[in-house]
Amino acid sequence: MGIELLTEEQYRGLQQLGHFDRKTSSWVQTPEHIRKLGGAIFCDRRYDTVFMYHNGADSYYGARGFRGSLRV
């Protein structure tokens, strides 16, 4: 589809445009060395602050969306 997951930096920039993921979390790009170990990074906005978390990717794929960018 040509969509790329947002980086943490891009996700924080998105939060400057509005308040997203106040009740959900979104996957963001995860460094390859973390992915090889089975981990993944996700972000959300709580308490008027953007947080970044990590977890095992396998156990949470069904419960989160993702934020991406598409260049046209």
VOGU-3710 file (C-alpha; in Angstrom, 3 decimals, decimal comma):
1> mgiellteeq> 0,000/0,000/0,000  2,978/2,320/0,418  2,159/3,321/3,989  5,021/3,598/6,472  4,558/3,455/10,216  5,291/6,751/11,917  8,492/7,074/13,873  8,267/8,168/17,492  9,365/11,656/16,415  6,658/11,829/13,725
11> yrglqqlghf> 4,062/10,566/16,213  4,998/13,345/18,640  4,659/15,819/15,738  1,203/14,442/14,958  0,188/15,123/18,547  0,956/18,817/17,925  -1,922/18,837/15,409  -4,515/17,336/17,758  -5,043/14,973/20,650  -4,963/11,421/19,294
21> drktsswvqt> -4,945/8,057/21,089  -6,395/9,331/24,348  -8,188/6,006/24,866  -6,181/3,730/22,572  -2,545/3,114/21,623  -0,855/2,967/18,222  2,124/0,986/16,983  5,056/3,062/15,707  8,279/2,080/13,945  10,468/-0,144/16,082
31> pehirklgga> 14,236/-0,473/15,596  15,159/-3,710/13,832  17,259/-5,058/16,721  14,220/-4,805/19,036  11,912/-6,451/16,457  14,363/-9,351/16,051  14,005/-9,992/19,784  10,195/-9,982/19,492  9,563/-6,498/20,859  7,564/-3,586/19,512
41> ifcdrrydtv> 7,015/0,067/20,426  3,690/1,844/20,748  2,590/5,305/21,830  -0,455/7,048/23,229  -1,518/10,306/24,823  -2,506/10,359/28,488  -2,586/13,189/31,028  -1,813/15,670/28,234  1,511/13,874/27,652  2,713/11,550/24,868
51> fmyhngadsy> 4,062/8,262/26,196  6,129/5,607/24,449  5,966/1,986/25,633  7,333/-1,389/24,625  5,951/-4,887/24,741  6,099/-8,221/22,992  4,629/-7,738/19,541  2,923/-11,131/19,336  0,595/-10,677/22,275  -0,816/-7,278/21,333
61> ygargfrgsl> -1,214/-7,100/17,555  -4,996/-7,460/17,704  -5,575/-4,732/20,274  -3,795/-1,730/18,685  -3,980/0,236/15,507  -1,102/2,062/13,900  -0,311/5,530/12,696  1,228/5,812/9,268  2,263/8,243/6,592  1,606/8,067/2,884
71> rv> 3,536/10,183/0,410  1,795/11,084/-2,820
//
